[in-house]
Amino acid sequence: MDRYVLYGQTGTALLAGAALDRFVRAAGRTRTAALSGAGAALLALLPVTLQLRTPESRTDDVTAVARGVAQAGARGDGVLYMPARRRVWSLPDPGSVRGLRDLALERGPVASHTLYGTEVPAPVIRARLLATPRVVAVRDPAEQPLDRTPQEIVKRRVLAEYFEQCDTRRVQGARITVYAHPGEC
């Protein structure tokens, strides 16, 4: 994960800076060797540093996910995060879900003092899903393992039994699928 690598780079930079400072204070050949070594290290690490700052280096692209949800959903649609921890994808841009109703949410992240919020029990999710004509599901990529909580199981089961897939958009790290009752796509 790049967030851990960046902390490591900071520590490495401090150690390298301290070593370089010591060599710079030395005279003659040692100083020239230290400056040459520092320059070579900088040139060697530059491509890695630049690559870490591109959207392609991330496992997911929350901006693309938010844009995809906004494009897929219409006012009054339900939105479902599968699994619940994917609700975090909408936090940077709350406007992407404006007008959509989070069918599983009991208390949001701020109210629940959690990163993802808390979800209602599985029977409530089932009832809300069945009462909603169109649902935008924000899901993990296909190769990810499925969560086995009662809420996640009921989300998958109700969508499979009572809805049909209308459209799926794939963005970096996510799938955004619109579901509707049969014949309503």
Residue frames as a rotation matrix with the C-alpha (Angstrom) as fourth column:
MET 1
0.585 0.811 0.000 0.00
0.811 -0.585 0.000 0.00
0.000 0.000 -1.000 0.00
ASP 2
0.039 -0.611 0.791 1.40
0.551 -0.647 -0.527 3.34
0.833 0.457 0.311 -1.03
ARG 3
0.728 0.239 0.643 0.46
-0.309 -0.723 0.618 4.99
0.612 -0.649 -0.452 2.27
TYR 4
0.887 -0.459 0.052 2.96
0.177 0.442 0.880 2.71
-0.427 -0.771 0.473 4.04
VAL 5
0.284 -0.802 0.526 5.60
0.949 0.159 -0.271 3.13
0.134 0.576 0.806 1.36
LEU 6
0.409 -0.092 0.908 5.42
0.184 -0.966 -0.181 6.91
0.894 0.241 -0.379 1.70
TYR 7
0.935 -0.117 0.336 6.16
-0.355 -0.251 0.901 6.71
-0.021 -0.961 -0.276 5.44
GLY 8
0.623 -0.733 0.274 9.10
0.596 0.671 0.440 4.45
-0.507 -0.110 0.855 4.64
GLN 9
0.286 -0.507 0.813 10.36
0.779 -0.371 -0.505 6.91
0.558 0.778 0.289 2.05
THR 10
0.753 0.021 0.658 10.27
-0.254 -0.912 0.321 9.69
0.607 -0.409 -0.681 4.64
GLY 11
0.862 -0.441 0.250 12.38
-0.126 0.290 0.949 7.65
-0.490 -0.850 0.195 7.05
THR 12
0.404 -0.725 0.558 14.81
0.881 0.472 -0.025 6.69
-0.245 0.502 0.830 4.30
ALA 13
0.462 -0.196 0.865 15.10
0.435 -0.800 -0.414 10.31
0.773 0.567 -0.284 3.21
LEU 14
0.887 -0.135 0.441 15.91
-0.429 -0.592 0.682 11.42
0.170 -0.795 -0.583 6.76
LEU 15
0.664 -0.676 0.320 18.59
0.252 0.605 0.755 8.74
-0.704 -0.420 0.572 7.12
ALA 16
0.309 -0.541 0.782 20.05
0.945 0.080 -0.318 9.54
0.110 0.837 0.536 3.72
GLY 17
0.681 -0.006 0.732 20.00
0.090 -0.992 -0.092 13.25
0.727 0.128 -0.675 4.53
ALA 18
0.890 -0.375 0.259 21.84
-0.338 -0.162 0.927 12.69
-0.306 -0.913 -0.271 7.82
ALA 19
0.427 -0.756 0.496 24.44
0.645 0.639 0.419 10.52
-0.634 0.141 0.761 6.07
LEU 20
0.388 -0.239 0.890 24.81
0.795 -0.402 -0.454 13.06
0.466 0.884 0.034 3.28
ASP 21
0.895 -0.040 0.444 25.24
-0.219 -0.907 0.358 15.88
0.389 -0.418 -0.821 5.80
ARG 22
0.721 -0.658 0.219 28.02
-0.031 0.285 0.958 13.93
-0.693 -0.697 0.185 7.49
PHE 23
0.230 -0.641 0.733 29.77
0.900 0.426 0.090 13.25
-0.370 0.639 0.675 4.17
VAL 24
0.640 0.048 0.767 29.39
0.491 -0.793 -0.360 16.84
0.591 0.607 -0.531 2.99
ARG 25
0.928 -0.301 0.220 31.17
-0.367 -0.636 0.678 18.02
-0.064 -0.710 -0.701 6.10
ALA 26
0.426 -0.812 0.399 34.02
0.442 0.571 0.691 15.67
-0.789 -0.118 0.603 5.25
ALA 27
0.263 -0.416 -0.870 36.65
-0.640 -0.751 0.166 16.85
-0.722 0.513 -0.464 2.81
GLY 28
-0.577 -0.767 -0.282 38.04
-0.668 0.244 0.703 15.71
-0.471 0.594 -0.653 -0.53
ARG 29
-0.853 0.116 -0.508 37.16
-0.322 0.649 0.689 12.47
0.410 0.752 -0.516 -2.21
THR 30
-0.778 0.592 -0.212 34.60
0.584 0.555 -0.593 11.46
-0.233 -0.585 -0.777 0.42
ARG 31
-0.314 0.658 -0.684 32.57
-0.157 -0.747 -0.646 14.60
-0.936 -0.095 0.338 -0.35
THR 32
-0.498 0.078 -0.864 32.65
-0.863 -0.150 0.483 13.96
-0.092 0.986 0.142 -4.11
ALA 33
-0.921 0.141 -0.364 31.67
0.062 0.974 0.219 10.31
0.385 0.179 -0.905 -3.61
ALA 34
-0.637 0.716 -0.285 28.81
0.482 0.081 -0.872 11.28
-0.602 -0.693 -0.397 -1.30
LEU 35
-0.239 0.545 -0.804 27.41
-0.540 -0.762 -0.357 13.85
-0.807 0.349 0.476 -3.73
SER 36
-0.650 -0.041 -0.759 27.72
-0.715 0.369 0.593 11.39
0.256 0.928 -0.269 -6.62
GLY 37
-0.924 0.300 -0.236 25.99
0.354 0.906 -0.233 8.68
0.144 -0.299 -0.943 -4.59
ALA 38
-0.454 0.787 -0.417 23.19
0.184 -0.375 -0.909 11.03
-0.872 -0.490 0.026 -3.58
GLY 39
-0.310 0.297 -0.903 22.66
-0.838 -0.534 0.112 12.07
-0.449 0.791 0.414 -7.18
ALA 40
-0.813 -0.032 -0.581 22.60
-0.374 0.794 0.479 8.46
0.446 0.606 -0.658 -8.37
ALA 41
-0.820 0.545 -0.176 20.12
0.508 0.551 -0.662 7.49
-0.264 -0.632 -0.728 -5.63
LEU 42
-0.319 0.709 -0.628 17.86
-0.257 -0.703 -0.663 10.40
-0.912 -0.050 0.407 -6.56
LEU 43
-0.401 0.124 -0.908 17.90
-0.916 -0.076 0.394 9.44
-0.021 0.989 0.144 -10.24
ALA 44
-0.920 0.022 -0.392 17.26
-0.033 0.990 0.135 5.76
0.391 0.137 -0.910 -9.41
LEU 45
-0.693 0.665 -0.279 14.28
0.570 0.269 -0.776 6.52
-0.441 -0.697 -0.566 -7.15
LEU 46
-0.743 0.383 -0.549 12.68
-0.461 -0.887 0.005 9.19
-0.485 0.257 0.836 -9.33
PRO 47
-0.656 0.551 -0.516 10.66
-0.416 0.306 0.856 6.81
0.630 0.776 0.029 -11.59
VAL 48
-0.549 0.451 -0.703 9.25
0.703 0.705 -0.097 4.93
0.452 -0.548 -0.704 -8.57
THR 49
-0.705 0.250 -0.664 8.34
0.386 -0.651 -0.654 8.17
-0.596 -0.717 0.362 -6.83
LEU 50
-0.752 0.429 -0.500 6.59
-0.639 -0.660 0.395 9.53
-0.161 0.617 0.771 -9.91
GLN 51
-0.629 0.518 -0.579 4.72
-0.065 0.708 0.703 6.26
0.775 0.480 -0.412 -10.51
LEU 52
-0.683 0.355 -0.638 3.38
0.730 0.355 -0.584 6.23
0.019 -0.865 -0.502 -6.93
ARG 53
-0.666 0.384 -0.640 1.66
0.003 -0.856 -0.517 9.56
-0.746 -0.346 0.569 -7.59
THR 54
-0.813 0.407 -0.417 -0.38
-0.503 -0.130 0.854 8.42
0.294 0.904 0.310 -10.59
PRO 55
0.094 0.934 0.344 -4.00
-0.980 0.147 -0.131 7.17
-0.173 -0.325 0.930 -10.39
GLU 56
0.457 0.068 -0.887 -2.89
-0.515 0.834 -0.201 3.88
0.726 0.548 0.416 -11.97
SER 57
-0.617 -0.768 -0.171 -0.78
-0.270 0.411 -0.871 3.07
0.739 -0.491 -0.461 -8.90
ARG 58
-0.535 0.497 0.683 -3.87
-0.812 -0.080 -0.578 2.85
-0.233 -0.864 0.446 -6.71
THR 59
-0.929 0.257 0.267 -5.97
0.267 0.964 0.003 -0.26
-0.257 0.074 -0.964 -6.27
ASP 60
0.072 0.973 0.217 -9.08
0.982 -0.031 -0.187 1.87
-0.175 0.227 -0.958 -6.69
ASP 61
-0.870 -0.256 0.422 -9.96
0.376 -0.897 0.230 5.30
0.320 0.359 0.877 -8.02
VAL 62
-0.441 0.741 -0.507 -12.53
0.716 -0.051 -0.697 6.93
-0.542 -0.670 -0.508 -5.71
THR 63
-0.517 0.243 -0.821 -13.04
-0.419 -0.908 -0.006 9.84
-0.747 0.341 0.571 -8.10
ALA 64
-0.801 0.205 -0.563 -13.95
-0.487 0.323 0.811 7.48
0.348 0.924 -0.159 -10.94
VAL 65
-0.737 0.565 -0.371 -16.21
0.654 0.734 -0.182 5.48
0.170 -0.377 -0.911 -8.61
ALA 66
-0.435 0.578 -0.690 -18.03
0.320 -0.618 -0.719 8.62
-0.842 -0.534 0.084 -7.47
ARG 67
-0.593 0.172 -0.786 -18.43
-0.703 -0.587 0.402 9.80
-0.393 0.791 0.469 -11.06
GLY 68
-0.874 0.226 -0.430 -19.73
-0.102 0.780 0.618 6.35
0.474 0.584 -0.659 -12.09
VAL 69
-0.612 0.679 -0.406 -22.29
0.751 0.337 -0.567 6.27
-0.248 -0.652 -0.717 -9.27
ALA 70
-0.411 0.438 -0.799 -23.50
-0.124 -0.896 -0.427 9.78
-0.903 -0.076 0.422 -10.14
GLN 71
-0.667 0.110 -0.737 -23.90
-0.744 -0.139 0.653 8.79
-0.030 0.984 0.175 -13.81
ALA 72
-0.869 0.287 -0.404 -25.61
0.154 0.931 0.330 5.46
0.471 0.225 -0.853 -13.08
GLY 73
-0.586 0.633 -0.506 -28.07
0.756 0.202 -0.623 6.66
-0.292 -0.747 -0.597 -10.48
ALA 74
-0.441 0.567 0.695 -31.23
0.209 -0.688 0.694 8.71
0.873 0.452 0.185 -10.87
ARG 75
-0.683 0.230 0.693 -33.08
-0.679 -0.549 -0.487 10.65
0.269 -0.804 0.531 -8.18
GLY 76
0.317 0.858 0.405 -34.99
-0.948 0.301 0.106 8.24
-0.031 -0.417 0.908 -5.97
ASP 77
0.392 -0.261 -0.882 -32.88
-0.222 0.904 -0.366 5.17
0.893 0.340 0.296 -6.79
GLY 78
0.966 -0.181 0.186 -31.49
-0.131 0.277 0.952 3.09
-0.224 -0.943 0.244 -3.98
VAL 79
0.243 -0.939 -0.245 -27.76
-0.676 0.018 -0.737 2.70
0.696 0.345 -0.630 -3.52
LEU 80
0.986 0.045 0.158 -26.19
-0.138 0.752 0.644 -0.38
-0.090 -0.657 0.748 -1.99
TYR 81
0.157 -0.987 -0.040 -22.55
-0.959 -0.142 -0.245 -0.83
0.236 0.077 -0.969 -1.01
MET 82
0.973 0.199 0.120 -21.38
-0.214 0.969 0.121 -4.41
-0.092 -0.143 0.985 -1.38
PRO 83
-0.081 0.259 -0.962 -19.59
0.921 0.389 0.027 -4.90
0.381 -0.884 -0.270 0.96
ALA 84
0.798 0.550 -0.248 -20.49
0.601 -0.693 0.398 -2.16
0.047 -0.467 -0.883 3.44
ARG 85
0.154 -0.820 -0.552 -16.88
0.549 -0.393 0.737 -0.97
-0.821 -0.417 0.390 3.72
ARG 86
-0.496 -0.315 0.809 -17.15
0.868 -0.215 0.448 0.31
0.032 0.924 0.380 0.13
ARG 87
0.677 0.732 -0.073 -19.35
0.735 -0.669 0.111 3.14
0.033 -0.129 -0.991 1.43
VAL 88
0.200 -0.719 -0.666 -16.02
0.416 -0.553 0.722 4.88
-0.887 -0.421 0.188 1.99
TRP 89
-0.537 -0.402 0.741 -15.79
0.826 -0.072 0.559 5.38
-0.171 0.913 0.371 -1.80
SER 90
0.220 0.713 0.665 -18.57
0.751 -0.559 0.351 7.99
0.623 0.423 -0.659 -1.60
LEU 91
0.479 -0.013 -0.878 -17.11
0.788 -0.434 0.437 9.95
-0.386 -0.901 -0.197 1.31
PRO 92
-0.599 -0.765 -0.237 -14.71
0.594 -0.623 0.509 12.16
-0.537 0.165 0.827 -0.72
ASP 93
-0.943 0.332 -0.021 -17.59
-0.249 -0.662 0.707 13.30
0.221 0.672 0.707 -2.98
PRO 94
-0.678 0.727 0.106 -20.93
0.254 0.367 -0.895 13.10
-0.690 -0.580 -0.433 -1.13
GLY 95
-0.175 0.613 -0.771 -22.58
-0.732 -0.604 -0.315 14.82
-0.659 0.509 0.554 -4.11
SER 96
-0.791 -0.190 -0.581 -22.14
-0.570 0.575 0.588 11.62
0.223 0.796 -0.563 -6.14
VAL 97
-0.782 0.536 -0.319 -24.93
0.569 0.822 -0.015 9.97
0.254 -0.194 -0.948 -4.14
ARG 98
-0.805 0.527 -0.271 -27.15
-0.289 -0.748 -0.597 13.01
-0.518 -0.402 0.755 -3.74
GLY 99
-0.127 0.865 -0.485 -30.72
-0.992 -0.100 0.082 11.99
0.022 0.492 0.871 -4.49
LEU 100
-0.151 0.024 -0.988 -29.97
-0.223 0.973 0.058 8.30
0.963 0.229 -0.141 -3.93
ARG 101
0.561 0.409 0.720 -31.20
-0.796 0.030 0.604 6.45
0.226 -0.912 0.343 -0.83
ASP 102
-0.585 -0.794 -0.162 -28.68
-0.660 0.583 -0.474 4.26
0.471 -0.170 -0.866 0.98
LEU 103
0.286 0.869 -0.404 -30.82
-0.511 0.495 0.703 1.17
0.811 0.006 0.586 1.54
ALA 104
0.304 -0.225 -0.926 -28.63
0.557 0.830 -0.019 -0.48
0.773 -0.510 0.378 4.17
LEU 105
-0.621 -0.697 0.360 -27.45
0.161 -0.563 -0.811 2.50
0.767 -0.445 0.462 6.20
GLU 106
0.324 0.644 -0.693 -28.60
0.884 0.054 0.464 2.87
0.336 -0.763 -0.552 9.77
ARG 107
0.820 -0.169 -0.546 -26.19
0.163 -0.846 0.507 5.56
-0.548 -0.505 -0.667 10.95
GLY 108
0.861 -0.492 0.129 -23.66
-0.008 -0.266 -0.964 7.37
0.509 0.829 -0.233 8.80
PRO 109
0.101 -0.935 -0.339 -19.94
0.659 0.318 -0.682 7.50
0.746 -0.154 0.648 9.52
VAL 110
-0.549 -0.311 0.776 -20.12
-0.245 -0.828 -0.505 10.74
0.799 -0.467 0.379 11.53
ALA 111
0.280 0.780 0.559 -23.12
-0.828 -0.099 0.552 9.69
0.486 -0.618 0.618 13.63
SER 112
0.943 0.113 -0.313 -21.74
0.000 0.940 0.340 6.20
0.332 -0.321 0.887 14.27
HIS 113
0.531 -0.826 0.186 -18.16
-0.758 -0.366 0.541 7.36
-0.379 -0.428 -0.821 14.87
THR 114
0.232 -0.448 0.863 -16.95
0.333 0.871 0.362 4.77
-0.914 0.204 0.351 12.34
LEU 115
-0.712 -0.583 -0.391 -15.35
-0.192 -0.374 0.907 4.95
-0.676 0.721 0.154 8.93
TYR 116
-0.956 0.292 0.028 -18.16
0.147 0.396 0.906 3.14
0.254 0.870 -0.422 7.08
GLY 117
-0.291 0.897 0.334 -21.25
-0.905 -0.371 0.209 3.81
0.312 -0.241 0.919 9.17
THR 118
-0.802 0.123 0.585 -23.46
-0.212 0.856 -0.471 1.07
-0.559 -0.502 -0.660 10.59
GLU 119
-0.743 0.527 -0.413 -26.01
-0.384 0.169 0.908 -0.97
0.548 0.833 0.077 8.70
VAL 120
0.065 0.879 0.472 -29.53
-0.997 0.080 -0.011 -2.05
-0.047 -0.470 0.882 9.61
PRO 121
-0.293 -0.133 0.947 -30.21
-0.333 0.942 0.029 -5.75
-0.896 -0.307 -0.320 10.24
ALA 122
-0.968 -0.208 0.139 -30.57
0.026 0.468 0.883 -8.11
-0.249 0.859 -0.448 7.26
PRO 123
-0.294 0.919 0.262 -34.42
0.910 0.353 -0.216 -8.31
-0.291 0.175 -0.941 7.38
VAL 124
0.370 0.385 -0.845 -34.65
0.198 -0.922 -0.333 -4.51
-0.908 -0.044 -0.417 7.13
ILE 125
-0.577 -0.628 -0.523 -32.27
-0.454 -0.286 0.844 -4.47
-0.679 0.724 -0.120 4.15
ARG 126
-0.839 0.302 0.453 -34.42
0.504 0.743 0.440 -7.13
-0.204 0.597 -0.776 2.49
ALA 127
0.149 0.975 -0.168 -37.61
0.836 -0.215 -0.506 -5.12
-0.529 -0.065 -0.846 3.00
ARG 128
0.204 -0.136 -0.969 -36.03
-0.192 -0.977 0.096 -1.89
-0.960 0.167 -0.226 1.76
LEU 129
-0.823 -0.562 -0.088 -34.63
-0.230 0.186 0.955 -3.62
-0.520 0.806 -0.282 -1.32
LEU 130
-0.614 0.641 0.460 -37.95
0.764 0.628 0.145 -5.20
-0.196 0.441 -0.876 -2.24
ALA 131
0.399 0.802 -0.444 -39.67
0.670 -0.586 -0.456 -1.81
-0.626 -0.116 -0.771 -1.93
THR 132
0.027 -0.499 -0.866 -37.17
-0.343 -0.818 0.461 -0.11
-0.939 0.285 -0.194 -4.27
PRO 133
0.896 0.433 0.096 -37.66
-0.063 0.339 -0.939 -0.34
-0.439 0.835 0.330 -8.06
ARG 134
0.703 -0.708 0.066 -34.04
0.113 0.020 -0.993 0.51
0.702 0.706 0.094 -9.06
VAL 135
0.873 -0.482 -0.074 -30.80
0.090 0.009 0.996 -0.04
-0.479 -0.876 0.051 -7.17
VAL 136
0.579 -0.809 -0.098 -27.26
-0.464 -0.229 -0.856 1.13
0.670 0.541 -0.508 -7.88
ALA 137
0.953 -0.298 -0.054 -24.90
0.240 0.634 0.736 -1.44
-0.185 -0.714 0.675 -6.37
VAL 138
0.495 -0.868 0.044 -21.34
-0.777 -0.464 -0.426 -0.30
0.390 0.176 -0.904 -5.71
ARG 139
0.987 -0.003 0.161 -19.33
-0.056 0.933 0.357 -3.52
-0.151 -0.361 0.920 -5.60
ASP 140
0.118 -0.978 0.173 -15.84
-0.367 0.119 0.922 -4.92
-0.923 -0.173 -0.345 -5.34
PRO 141
-0.263 -0.286 -0.921 -14.16
-0.960 0.168 0.222 -6.23
0.091 0.943 -0.319 -8.49
ALA 142
0.582 0.647 -0.493 -15.33
-0.660 0.730 0.180 -9.71
0.476 0.221 0.851 -9.47
GLU 143
0.097 -0.626 -0.774 -12.26
0.056 0.780 -0.623 -11.55
0.994 0.017 0.110 -8.18
GLN 144
-0.569 -0.300 0.766 -12.66
-0.667 -0.377 -0.643 -10.35
0.481 -0.877 0.015 -4.57
PRO 145
-0.819 0.297 -0.491 -13.90
0.462 0.849 -0.257 -12.76
0.341 -0.438 -0.832 -1.87
LEU 146
-0.035 0.913 0.406 -17.49
-0.007 -0.406 0.914 -12.26
0.999 0.029 0.020 -0.73
ASP 147
-0.755 -0.122 0.644 -18.23
-0.606 -0.246 -0.757 -11.13
0.251 -0.961 0.112 2.82
ARG 148
-0.575 0.497 -0.650 -20.27
0.338 0.868 0.364 -13.66
0.744 -0.011 -0.668 4.80
THR 149
-0.949 0.314 -0.039 -22.18
-0.102 -0.420 -0.902 -11.29
-0.299 -0.852 0.430 7.13
PRO 150
-0.302 0.915 0.270 -25.99
0.731 0.403 -0.550 -11.63
-0.612 0.031 -0.790 7.22
GLN 151
0.319 0.410 -0.855 -26.36
-0.141 -0.871 -0.470 -8.17
-0.937 0.271 -0.220 5.64
GLU 152
-0.441 -0.572 -0.692 -24.08
-0.768 -0.159 0.621 -9.00
-0.465 0.805 -0.369 2.70
ILE 153
-0.910 0.150 0.387 -25.71
0.254 0.938 0.234 -12.37
-0.328 0.311 -0.892 2.14
VAL 154
0.025 1.000 -0.015 -29.20
0.632 -0.027 -0.775 -10.86
-0.775 0.010 -0.632 2.02
LYS 155
0.101 -0.048 -0.994 -28.07
-0.528 -0.849 -0.013 -8.11
-0.843 0.526 -0.111 -0.37
ARG 156
-0.792 -0.492 -0.361 -26.73
-0.565 0.368 0.738 -10.67
-0.230 0.789 -0.570 -2.85
ARG 157
-0.790 0.511 0.339 -29.67
0.480 0.859 -0.176 -13.05
-0.381 0.024 -0.924 -2.44
VAL 158
0.162 0.912 -0.378 -32.41
0.348 -0.411 -0.843 -10.43
-0.924 0.005 -0.383 -2.93
LEU 159
-0.044 -0.233 -0.971 -30.69
-0.746 -0.639 0.188 -8.88
-0.665 0.733 -0.146 -5.95
ALA 160
-0.922 -0.372 -0.104 -30.25
-0.351 0.696 0.627 -12.33
-0.161 0.615 -0.772 -7.53
GLU 161
-0.700 0.680 0.218 -33.83
0.619 0.730 -0.291 -13.46
-0.357 -0.069 -0.932 -6.87
TYR 162
0.232 0.935 -0.269 -35.91
0.736 -0.350 -0.580 -10.31
-0.636 -0.064 -0.769 -7.42
PHE 163
0.472 -0.151 -0.868 -33.88
-0.383 -0.923 -0.048 -8.05
-0.794 0.355 -0.494 -9.71
GLU 164
0.678 -0.383 0.627 -32.19
0.724 0.491 -0.484 -8.16
-0.123 0.782 0.611 -13.07
GLN 165
-0.219 -0.843 -0.492 -28.93
0.511 -0.529 0.678 -6.47
-0.831 -0.103 0.546 -14.04
CYS 166
0.857 0.515 -0.038 -29.51
0.275 -0.517 -0.811 -3.52
-0.437 0.684 -0.584 -16.35
ASP 167
0.714 -0.660 0.233 -25.96
-0.093 -0.419 -0.903 -2.21
0.694 0.623 -0.361 -16.74
THR 168
0.732 -0.581 -0.357 -22.51
0.561 0.217 0.799 -2.67
-0.387 -0.785 0.484 -15.22
ARG 169
0.770 -0.587 0.250 -19.71
-0.299 -0.678 -0.672 -0.11
0.564 0.442 -0.697 -15.36
ARG 170
0.607 -0.670 -0.427 -16.20
0.794 0.526 0.305 -1.09
0.020 -0.524 0.851 -14.40
VAL 171
0.747 -0.490 0.450 -13.91
-0.405 -0.871 -0.276 1.54
0.528 0.024 -0.849 -13.00
GLN 172
-0.212 -0.939 -0.272 -10.51
-0.244 0.320 -0.915 1.05
0.946 -0.128 -0.297 -11.45
GLY 173
-0.955 -0.292 0.058 -11.12
-0.150 0.304 -0.941 -1.12
0.257 -0.907 -0.334 -8.40
ALA 174
-0.569 0.808 0.153 -14.94
-0.244 0.012 -0.970 -1.27
-0.785 -0.589 0.190 -8.52
ARG 175
-0.808 0.508 0.300 -18.05
0.493 0.303 0.816 -2.37
0.323 0.807 -0.495 -10.37
ILE 176
-0.718 0.667 -0.200 -21.16
-0.402 -0.632 -0.663 -0.20
-0.568 -0.395 0.722 -10.45
THR 177
-0.899 0.431 0.080 -24.22
0.377 0.666 0.643 -2.22
0.224 0.608 -0.761 -11.39
VAL 178
-0.588 0.803 0.091 -27.75
-0.806 -0.573 -0.149 -0.94
-0.067 -0.161 0.985 -11.89
TYR 179
-0.919 0.395 0.000 -30.45
0.394 0.918 -0.045 -3.44
-0.018 -0.042 -0.999 -10.94
ALA 180
-0.562 0.827 0.014 -34.20
-0.826 -0.562 0.048 -3.16
0.047 0.016 0.999 -11.54
HIS 181
-0.090 0.637 0.766 -37.23
-0.319 0.710 -0.628 -5.36
-0.943 -0.301 0.140 -11.09
PRO 182
-0.600 -0.189 0.777 -37.72
0.534 0.628 0.566 -7.67
-0.595 0.755 -0.276 -14.09
GLY 183
0.033 0.583 0.812 -38.86
0.991 -0.127 0.051 -5.76
0.133 0.803 -0.582 -17.18
GLU 184
0.858 0.336 -0.389 -38.03
0.438 -0.873 0.212 -2.35
-0.268 -0.352 -0.897 -15.66
CYS 185
-0.161 -0.981 -0.111 -34.55
0.695 -0.193 0.693 -1.81
-0.701 0.035 0.713 -17.10
